[in-house]
Amino acid sequence: MKRPTSNIQRSTSNEAAKCAAILATLAASLMILGIVRAAAPAFVNGDPVRVTKSEMLDFQGKNFAGAAKGQEFTLLKHDAARKVVFVSFLKDDNTMIAVTLPDEAVEPAAPRASLDLVRGAEEFRDQRYDEAKRLITRAAQDKQYAALGGALYARMNGAIVAAAQARANPASKQAAATTLQTLRDTAEQLAKAGLPSLALPLDEGADHLGAQVAGLTVSASKVDRADLTKRAAISQRAYLLARQAFALKKLVTASKHIKEGLDAEPAHAELKTMQPLVQKDLDEADSLCKTAKKMQRQPNGAVHALSAIDDGLKLCTDHTDLRELRKTLAAAFEERTSPEVTPDFRPLAKVSTPTQVLEEGRKLYTNRCTECHDLEMLDGRTLTGWAGMVSSMGRRAGLSEAQKSRIMDYIAAAKTVVEAGGAR
Ligand code: HEC
């Protein structure tokens, strides 16, 4: 059918094309000048987003936890007016909450095919067939999932089409029953392959689809629903907790959840990918721990032991032995992370900053900057590096400009003292 505006469109199409060309050129040159940024890729609810700079997660308007650069979350909603995104966060007590991040601190992340398959199967279960097809089609674009995604799509879509035909024409009921039978078989295969999160919603979806056709007898399920329900719940929870722990370098915790998840869902692709990455850093932390213990026993080995412990804890923040060692060497650590303002301090630091100011800075530094993590060795960063950290972290810690500058006064002086070998 001809739309009434088509004539107008045709007559102005030349003008419009010219106009578009000019605008495009203008946009390109502005972009080169850095005046206009390229349009940010759109946020899609349910898709993963990645944190682009370390940030705070807020819950009901209050700081709730730190989010590390690179950490991924599932997007619940983008509130463009308030410039925040809502993402889901699983608490240790197993409650899922919606937390917010500034939208300029996140970007859309590449979807994971294996997770898209599960989401697609869940949409199928909930009878949102278009969304199910979209997700499974997207998963099948990943080479590794082309075969599984393609097969799932064909069987799911076959059943959806057959059910619609059977609703219109009772003579097609048998054909519909056959496609549902195929879904049952697929669910059974997936369960046997160690994928309860995929098998369960598919099997449940067959029930819901069958119920749409009056008088259709759906063959019995071939899977142990209760067992799959339990496994899927464990693995999905374990995956979220492992992902959160891994992002914050709590590798011991991550490793525990990965094991839990793989016990419940042995073929969980994301957990299987994460496992060797976590293990590699854990092994490295173990090895640094061994080095530290050896160094500690040697005369004057403390400095090397400290470095090894510090490096190890940077890799793995919840390493029990490293944390114990750090406690044992707490005094030695203090000398390199936050030396006291002793009488020797100012001459060594070669600063004229009043002692009182330095002490104030130290107090702020040791109290406020340890709320979320341990202090770092002062000689591990340049002064510019520290200034950048205090500026970005100070915002997260809710510090005023004056407080940040006190902290920097102390850090600048203390760094010189540490590099001179300490004020004792
Ligand atoms: C509200 C929690 C919180 C507070 C308070 C906090 N930090 Fe952090 N900090 C984090 C988190 C989370 C990370 C993990 C890494 C990241 O997000 O980039 C981190 C990382 C760091 C790092 C390592 C960064 C890297 O790239 O290796 C330094 C250094 C640091 N913080 C310094 C500070 C200083 C200085 C203060 C005080 C002004 C401070 N932090 C206060 C949460 C906090």
Residues whose N, C-alpha, C, O or C-beta is under 5 A from the ligand:
A	BS01	HEC	S54 G66 A67 A68 K69 R368 C369 E371 C372 E376 M389 V390 M393 G394 R396 A397
